[in-house]
Amino acid sequence: MPDLGPHASFIIAAYGVTFAAIAALAYFIVEDDRKQRRLLAELERRGIRRRSAQPDTRAAKPRSKGKRRS
């Protein structure tokens, strides 16, 4: 291990706190993803579908190339 000098305890503690914070964030992100997937599965089980799962029937229709009105 490299010599960290008189501030070794502070440096090690800072790395430890940083690691713990990043690990906690990753944990909460994964847990939130699982929760959202469960909620989505429950909604789909009840028959509520996502709008993005259906083709868009309101899409703009192509304009005809007939006479233009003035």
C-alpha positions, 0 to 999 in steps of 0.5 A: 500500500502506498504511503499516504502520510499523516492524512491516511485516515482521512483519505481512506475514509473519503474513499470509503464514504464515496464507495458507500454513496455510489453503492447506495445510489446503484442499489436505489436505482436497481430497486426503483427499476424493479418497483417500476417494472412490477407496477407496469406489470400490474397495470398491464395485468389489469388491462391498462396498456401503454400508449407507446405499445400501440401504433399511432393512429393519429399520425399525419396523413399524406397530403393529396397532390390534387388541385390546390384551393386558393 
